[in-house]
Amino acid sequence: MNVTHASEQAISFAIWERPQMRQALAQRDIATVYLLLQRVGVSQRRIAALTGQSQSEISEILNGRQVMAYDVLVRIADGLCVPRGYMGLAYDDASEGMADPTRLGYQDDADEDEQVRRLLAHAAQVTIGAAVAAVDDWRQPLARVDTPVPAKIGDTEVEQVETVTRSLRALDYRYGGGVCRDAVVAQLAWSQHLLRATCSEDVGRRLHRAVADQHNLAGWTSFDVGLYSAARRHLARALEQAKHAKDPSLAANILYRMGRVHLHIGRTEDALRFFQLGQICAQDASCELTVSMLCANEAGAYALLGDERLAMKSIRRAHDEFNRADHDAAPCWVRFFGDADIDAASGMTHAGLARTHPGHLVTAAELLSSSVRSRDQSMARSKVFELIGLATVQLLLGEVDSGLRNGHEAVTLVGQIRSVRTIDRLAPLETAAADRPQNSDARELCRRIADVRAV
């Protein structure tokens, strides 16, 4: 009897978000797509099973045969669960290849009586099993119809925008940007339509601030799934609208997130510039908590550059500003930055400095241990980052059992959230574990990390 294991069939969404893979998909360079899949452990046999091709066809493509036929490209995209839009194929985000409304039993251009009649007929056919289910069509989005917005708005409508953003931000913290990014972008489309409505000057300023924060969240969740260009576009628009709304605190938060994007991809000096611009806005807003957050991240950047003096100067200022801050009065977009976060930022600063000044390892371990203990499930992604950092530091200190235990917990949590960033951040932990090839538990940790990257 043949048994199909779902875990062996699914390929992680994160694979398709990596810049090199996105470029290959955009160019329909299927040979490179298959090669990149093989590099993360997806075999030719598995590719063949998913795409409905023979292994000989896979080999021919890898050896240079181009795939030009549209139907084959669609079959490859659908079999691998690649969004068709990534390959410039029909339908993506409610565009070209939308499901045929006539086949579904209703048409927008028919009068209401006719729409109801067709829907009722379709419902009867489906109910008694007379209609054949076209399973492949279920992947296609229905035609997008924008939700109507009021002609005139007040504080109530703006409060709704703010509430939705807070709710989606909580989902991002807990489950990663991959869970909620599409919802953020969809909500943003509606919120932007509100900008056309009539309102008072005060309501308009508040609306611009609310829409700026939604762009801020859209940029952050885009960054979390590896869509760096989209992240930059959303964050740029967010900054424009925050400045238009005369909200320097939000502008500072957006600049912080711009810095985080570039710190993650190794553009450390660029990240520093964003953090420093953010400090100017934060000081204009008299928001000590935002200044603290930016100084803490500035310290981490200096640490990666190996500048111990400036890193320690920035982290000391971060603590000073943190202690002076009125946390209860802080804006919602920076309120997350609490005791665990200042410990984590300090710990990662010491961990970064330890690359050239090993004496910082012990302090890094103490601070990261403190931040991990303070985390609950509402900040699961932050806990993952800190567990990865703690496990890496512990392995470097020779605390092998603790390091491997925390490393395994981090990998388990990575599998429970949808965040490309968490997967990327496993690299130093894998290196630290690989330095102990005689330890079977370390080898198992390396294997698990490899599996997370491939699946």
C-alpha positions as CSV (number, residue, x, y, z in Angstrom):
1,M,0.0,0.0,0.0
2,N,1.3,3.5,-0.9
3,V,1.3,6.0,1.9
4,T,1.7,9.7,1.3
5,H,3.2,11.7,4.1
6,A,2.0,15.3,4.0
7,S,5.2,16.5,5.6
8,E,7.1,15.0,2.7
9,Q,5.0,16.8,0.1
10,A,4.7,20.3,1.4
11,I,7.4,22.9,0.6
12,S,7.6,25.8,3.0
13,F,6.3,29.1,1.8
14,A,9.6,30.6,3.0
15,I,11.5,29.0,0.2
16,W,9.6,31.1,-2.4
17,E,10.3,34.3,-0.5
18,R,14.1,34.1,-0.7
19,P,15.5,36.8,-3.0
20,Q,17.5,34.4,-5.3
21,M,14.4,32.2,-5.6
22,R,12.1,35.1,-6.4
23,Q,14.5,36.3,-9.1
24,A,14.5,32.8,-10.7
25,L,10.7,32.6,-10.6
26,A,10.3,36.0,-12.1
27,Q,12.6,35.0,-15.0
28,R,10.9,31.6,-15.3
29,D,14.3,30.1,-14.9
30,I,13.0,26.6,-13.9
31,A,16.5,25.1,-13.9
32,T,17.6,27.5,-11.2
33,V,14.4,27.0,-9.3
34,Y,15.0,23.2,-9.2
35,L,18.7,23.7,-8.3
36,L,17.8,25.9,-5.4
37,L,15.2,23.4,-4.2
38,Q,17.9,20.6,-4.3
39,R,20.2,22.8,-2.2
40,V,17.7,22.8,0.6
41,G,17.1,19.1,0.4
42,V,14.3,18.7,-2.1
43,S,15.1,15.7,-4.2
44,Q,14.6,15.3,-8.0
45,R,12.1,12.5,-7.2
46,R,10.1,14.8,-4.9
47,I,10.1,17.6,-7.5
48,A,8.9,15.1,-10.1
49,A,6.1,13.9,-7.9
50,L,4.9,17.4,-7.1
51,T,5.0,18.7,-10.7
52,G,3.8,15.6,-12.5
53,Q,7.0,15.4,-14.5
54,S,9.3,12.4,-15.0
55,Q,12.7,12.4,-13.3
56,S,14.2,12.4,-16.8
57,E,12.4,15.6,-17.5
58,I,13.7,17.1,-14.3
59,S,17.2,16.1,-15.3
60,E,16.9,17.6,-18.7
61,I,15.7,20.9,-17.2
62,L,18.6,20.9,-14.8
63,N,20.9,20.3,-17.7
64,G,19.7,23.4,-19.6
65,R,16.4,22.6,-21.2
66,Q,14.2,25.6,-21.1
67,V,10.5,25.4,-20.1
68,M,8.5,27.7,-22.4
69,A,5.0,26.1,-22.6
70,Y,2.5,28.0,-20.6
71,D,0.5,25.0,-19.4
72,V,3.8,23.3,-18.2
73,L,4.8,26.5,-16.3
74,V,1.3,26.6,-14.6
75,R,1.6,22.9,-13.7
76,I,5.0,23.5,-12.1
77,A,3.7,26.6,-10.2
78,D,0.6,24.8,-8.9
79,G,2.4,21.6,-8.1
80,L,5.0,23.3,-6.0
81,C,2.4,25.7,-4.5
82,V,4.2,28.8,-5.9
83,P,1.9,31.8,-6.2
84,R,1.4,32.2,-9.9
85,G,2.0,35.9,-9.8
86,Y,5.6,35.2,-8.8
87,M,6.1,33.7,-12.3
88,G,4.0,36.3,-14.1
89,L,1.3,33.7,-14.8
90,A,-2.4,34.3,-14.9
91,Y,-4.2,35.1,-11.6
92,D,-2.6,36.5,-8.6
93,D,-4.1,38.7,-5.9
94,A,-7.5,38.7,-7.5
95,S,-6.4,39.6,-11.0
96,E,-6.4,37.8,-14.3
97,G,-7.4,34.2,-14.0
98,M,-10.4,34.7,-11.7
99,A,-12.9,31.9,-11.4
100,D,-15.6,31.9,-14.0
101,P,-18.7,33.5,-12.4
102,T,-21.0,31.9,-14.9
103,R,-19.8,28.4,-14.0
104,L,-20.4,29.2,-10.3
105,G,-24.0,30.2,-11.0
106,Y,-24.0,33.9,-10.8
107,Q,-22.9,37.0,-12.7
108,D,-22.4,40.5,-11.4
109,D,-23.8,42.0,-14.7
110,A,-27.1,40.1,-14.5
111,D,-30.1,41.6,-12.7
112,E,-30.7,40.5,-9.1
113,D,-33.5,38.0,-9.9
114,E,-31.3,36.3,-12.4
115,Q,-28.3,36.2,-10.0
116,V,-30.5,34.6,-7.3
117,R,-32.0,32.1,-9.8
118,R,-28.6,31.0,-11.0
119,L,-27.2,30.7,-7.5
120,L,-30.2,28.6,-6.3
121,A,-29.7,26.3,-9.3
122,H,-26.0,26.0,-8.6
123,A,-26.7,25.3,-4.9
124,A,-29.2,22.6,-5.8
125,Q,-26.7,20.9,-8.1
126,V,-24.0,20.9,-5.5
127,T,-26.3,19.7,-2.8
128,I,-27.5,16.7,-4.6
129,G,-24.1,15.9,-6.1
130,A,-25.0,16.8,-9.7
131,A,-22.3,19.4,-10.1
132,V,-18.8,18.1,-10.6
133,A,-16.4,19.8,-8.2
134,A,-13.6,21.6,-10.1
135,V,-11.0,21.3,-7.3
136,D,-8.2,23.1,-9.2
137,D,-10.4,26.1,-9.6
138,W,-10.6,26.6,-5.9
139,R,-7.1,28.0,-5.9
140,Q,-8.2,30.8,-8.1
141,P,-9.4,34.0,-6.2
142,L,-12.9,35.3,-6.9
143,A,-13.2,38.7,-8.6
144,R,-12.2,41.4,-6.1
145,V,-15.0,43.8,-5.1
146,D,-13.9,46.7,-2.9
147,T,-15.9,47.3,0.2
148,P,-17.9,50.5,0.0
149,V,-16.6,53.3,2.3
150,P,-18.7,56.1,3.8
151,A,-18.8,59.5,2.1
152,K,-18.2,61.2,5.4
153,I,-16.2,59.8,8.3
154,G,-15.5,60.7,11.9
155,D,-13.5,59.4,14.9
156,T,-15.5,56.1,14.9
157,E,-14.2,55.0,11.5
158,V,-10.6,56.0,12.4
159,E,-10.8,54.1,15.6
160,Q,-11.9,51.0,13.7
161,V,-8.7,51.3,11.6
162,E,-6.6,51.6,14.7
163,T,-8.2,48.7,16.4
164,V,-7.7,46.4,13.4
165,T,-4.1,47.4,13.2
166,R,-3.6,46.6,16.9
167,S,-5.2,43.2,16.4
168,L,-3.1,42.3,13.4
169,R,0.1,43.5,15.1
170,A,-0.7,41.1,18.0
171,L,-1.0,38.2,15.4
172,D,2.4,39.2,13.9
173,Y,4.1,39.2,17.3
174,R,2.7,35.8,18.1
175,Y,2.7,33.9,14.8
176,G,4.9,35.8,12.4
177,G,4.2,38.0,9.4
178,G,3.3,35.1,7.2
179,V,0.1,34.6,9.1
180,C,-1.3,38.1,8.8
181,R,0.6,40.0,6.0
182,D,-2.1,39.5,3.4
183,A,-4.8,40.6,5.9
184,V,-2.8,43.7,6.6
185,V,-2.4,44.6,3.0
186,A,-6.1,43.9,2.3
187,Q,-7.2,46.1,5.2
188,L,-4.8,48.8,4.1
189,A,-6.5,49.0,0.7
190,W,-9.8,49.8,2.5
191,S,-8.2,52.2,4.9
192,Q,-6.7,54.2,2.0
193,H,-10.1,54.6,0.4
194,L,-11.2,56.4,3.6
195,L,-8.7,59.1,2.7
196,R,-11.2,60.2,-0.1
197,A,-14.0,60.7,2.4
198,T,-15.0,64.0,3.8
199,C,-13.9,64.7,7.4
200,S,-12.8,67.4,9.8
201,E,-9.1,68.5,9.9
202,D,-8.5,66.7,13.2
203,V,-10.1,63.5,12.0
204,G,-8.1,63.7,8.8
205,R,-4.8,64.0,10.7
206,R,-5.7,61.1,12.9
207,L,-6.7,59.0,9.8
208,H,-3.3,59.8,8.1
209,R,-1.6,58.6,11.3
210,A,-3.7,55.4,11.4
211,V,-3.0,54.6,7.7
212,A,0.7,55.4,8.3
213,D,0.8,52.8,11.0
214,Q,-0.9,50.2,8.8
215,H,1.7,50.8,6.2
216,N,4.3,50.5,9.0
217,L,2.8,47.1,9.9
218,A,2.5,46.1,6.2
219,G,6.2,46.9,5.8
220,W,7.2,45.0,8.9
221,T,5.2,41.8,8.0
222,S,6.6,42.0,4.4
223,F,10.1,42.1,5.9
224,D,9.3,39.1,8.1
225,V,8.5,36.9,5.1
226,G,11.5,38.1,3.1
227,L,9.8,40.6,0.8
228,Y,12.3,43.3,1.2
229,S,11.3,45.6,-1.7
230,A,7.7,45.5,-0.6
231,A,8.8,46.3,2.9
232,R,10.8,49.4,1.7
233,R,7.8,50.6,-0.3
234,H,5.3,50.3,2.6
235,L,7.8,51.9,5.1
236,A,8.5,54.8,2.8
237,R,4.8,55.5,2.4
238,A,4.4,55.1,6.2
239,L,7.1,57.7,6.8
240,E,5.5,60.2,4.4
241,Q,2.1,59.9,6.0
242,A,3.5,60.0,9.6
243,K,5.3,63.3,8.8
244,H,2.1,64.6,7.1
245,A,0.2,63.8,10.3
246,K,2.9,65.6,12.3
247,D,3.6,62.5,14.4
248,P,7.4,62.4,15.1
249,S,7.0,59.4,17.4
250,L,5.5,57.2,14.7
251,A,8.1,58.5,12.2
252,A,10.8,57.4,14.6
253,N,9.3,54.0,14.9
254,I,9.1,53.6,11.1
255,L,12.8,54.6,10.9
256,Y,13.6,52.0,13.5
257,R,11.9,49.4,11.3
258,M,13.8,50.6,8.2
259,G,17.0,50.1,10.2
260,R,15.9,46.5,11.3
261,V,15.3,45.6,7.6
262,H,18.8,46.6,6.6
263,L,20.5,45.2,9.7
264,H,19.0,41.8,8.9
265,I,20.4,41.7,5.4
266,G,23.9,42.8,6.4
267,R,23.8,46.5,5.5
268,T,24.9,47.5,9.0
269,E,26.1,51.0,8.2
270,D,22.9,51.8,6.4
271,A,20.9,50.5,9.4
272,L,22.9,52.8,11.7
273,R,21.9,55.8,9.6
274,F,18.2,54.9,9.9
275,F,18.5,54.4,13.7
276,Q,20.2,57.8,14.0
277,L,17.6,59.5,11.9
278,G,15.0,57.9,14.1
279,Q,16.6,59.3,17.2
280,I,16.1,62.8,15.8
281,C,12.4,62.2,15.4
282,A,12.1,60.5,18.8
283,Q,13.7,63.4,20.5
284,D,11.3,65.8,18.7
285,A,8.5,63.7,20.1
286,S,10.0,63.7,23.7
287,C,9.4,59.9,23.7
288,E,12.1,58.4,25.9
289,L,11.0,54.8,25.2
290,T,11.5,55.3,21.5
291,V,14.9,56.9,22.0
292,S,15.8,53.9,24.2
293,M,14.7,51.4,21.6
294,L,16.7,53.2,18.8
295,C,19.8,53.5,21.0
296,A,19.6,49.8,21.9
297,N,19.5,48.9,18.2
298,E,22.2,51.4,17.4
299,A,24.4,49.6,20.0
300,G,23.7,46.3,18.3
301,A,24.8,47.7,15.0
302,Y,28.0,49.1,16.5
303,A,28.7,45.7,18.0
304,L,28.4,44.0,14.6
305,L,30.9,46.6,13.3
306,G,33.3,45.7,16.2
307,D,33.2,49.1,17.8
308,E,33.1,48.3,21.5
309,R,33.3,51.9,22.8
310,L,30.4,53.2,20.8
311,A,28.3,50.0,21.3
312,M,28.6,50.3,25.1
313,K,28.0,54.1,25.0
314,S,24.8,53.5,23.1
315,I,23.6,50.7,25.3
316,R,24.2,52.8,28.4
317,R,22.1,55.6,27.0
318,A,19.4,53.1,26.0
319,H,19.1,52.0,29.7
320,D,19.1,55.6,30.9
321,E,16.3,56.6,28.5
322,F,14.4,53.4,29.3
323,N,14.4,54.1,33.0
324,R,13.1,57.7,32.5
325,A,10.4,56.6,30.1
326,D,6.7,56.8,31.0
327,H,5.8,53.3,29.6
328,D,2.0,53.7,30.2
329,A,1.9,56.8,28.1
330,A,3.9,55.4,25.2
331,P,2.2,55.1,21.8
332,C,0.9,51.6,20.9
333,W,3.6,51.0,18.2
334,V,6.5,51.2,20.7
335,R,4.7,49.9,23.9
336,F,6.0,46.4,23.2
337,F,9.5,47.5,24.2
338,G,9.7,46.4,27.8
339,D,12.1,44.9,30.2
340,A,12.6,41.7,28.2
341,D,13.4,43.7,25.1
342,I,16.0,45.9,26.7
343,D,17.6,42.8,28.2
344,A,17.5,41.1,24.8
345,A,18.9,44.1,22.9
346,S,21.7,44.4,25.5
347,G,22.4,40.6,25.3
348,M,22.6,40.7,21.5
349,T,25.0,43.7,21.7
350,H,27.3,41.8,24.1
351,A,27.0,38.7,21.8
352,G,28.0,40.8,18.8
353,L,31.0,42.2,20.6
354,A,32.0,38.7,21.7
355,R,33.1,38.0,18.1
356,T,36.2,40.2,18.7
357,H,36.0,40.5,22.5
358,P,35.1,37.1,24.0
359,G,34.8,38.5,27.5
360,H,31.3,39.7,26.6
361,L,29.9,36.1,26.3
362,V,29.1,35.6,29.9
363,T,27.1,38.9,30.1
364,A,25.4,38.1,26.9
365,A,24.2,34.7,28.3
366,E,22.9,36.3,31.5
367,L,20.9,39.0,29.7
368,L,19.5,36.6,27.1
369,S,18.5,34.1,29.8
370,S,16.6,36.9,31.5
371,S,14.8,38.0,28.4
372,V,13.8,34.4,27.5
373,R,12.4,33.8,31.0
374,S,10.2,36.9,30.6
375,R,8.6,35.9,27.4
376,D,5.1,34.4,27.0
377,Q,3.4,33.1,23.9
378,S,2.2,36.5,22.9
379,M,5.7,37.4,21.8
380,A,6.7,34.0,20.4
381,R,8.9,35.3,17.6
382,S,10.9,37.5,19.9
383,K,11.4,34.5,22.2
384,V,12.7,32.5,19.2
385,F,15.3,35.1,18.4
386,E,16.5,35.3,21.9
387,L,16.6,31.5,22.3
388,I,18.7,31.2,19.2
389,G,21.1,33.9,20.5
390,L,21.2,32.3,24.0
391,A,21.9,28.8,22.6
392,T,24.6,30.1,20.3
393,V,26.3,31.9,23.2
394,Q,26.0,28.9,25.5
395,L,27.7,26.6,23.0
396,L,30.5,29.1,22.5
397,L,30.9,29.2,26.3
398,G,31.1,25.4,26.5
399,E,27.7,25.1,28.2
400,V,26.9,22.3,25.8
401,D,23.9,20.7,27.4
402,S,22.1,24.0,28.0
403,G,23.0,25.3,24.6
404,L,21.7,22.3,22.8
405,R,18.5,22.2,24.9
406,N,17.7,25.8,24.1
407,G,18.7,25.3,20.5
408,H,16.2,22.4,20.1
409,E,13.5,24.5,21.7
410,A,14.2,27.4,19.3
411,V,14.0,25.1,16.3
412,T,10.7,23.7,17.5
413,L,9.2,27.2,17.9
414,V,10.5,28.2,14.5
415,G,8.3,25.5,13.0
416,Q,5.3,26.9,14.8
417,I,5.4,30.5,13.3
418,R,5.6,31.8,9.8
419,S,8.7,34.0,9.7
420,V,11.5,33.8,7.2
421,R,13.6,35.9,9.6
422,T,13.6,33.3,12.2
423,I,14.8,30.7,9.7
424,D,17.6,33.0,8.5
425,R,18.7,33.7,12.1
426,L,19.4,29.9,12.7
427,A,22.7,30.2,10.7
428,P,25.0,31.1,13.6
429,L,23.4,28.4,15.8
430,E,24.0,25.8,13.2
431,T,27.6,26.9,12.9
432,A,28.1,26.6,16.6
433,A,26.5,23.2,16.8
434,A,28.5,22.0,13.8
435,D,31.7,22.7,15.7
436,R,30.9,19.7,17.9
437,P,30.7,16.9,15.3
438,Q,31.4,14.2,18.0
439,N,28.2,15.2,19.9
440,S,25.2,13.2,18.6
441,D,22.8,15.8,20.0
442,A,24.6,18.6,18.2
443,R,24.5,16.6,15.0
444,E,20.7,16.1,15.5
445,L,20.3,19.9,16.0
446,C,22.1,20.5,12.7
447,R,19.9,18.0,11.0
448,R,16.8,19.7,12.4
449,I,17.9,23.1,11.3
450,A,18.6,21.8,7.8
451,D,15.1,20.3,7.7
452,V,13.5,23.6,8.8
453,R,15.2,25.3,5.9
454,A,14.1,22.7,3.4
455,V,10.5,22.1,4.5
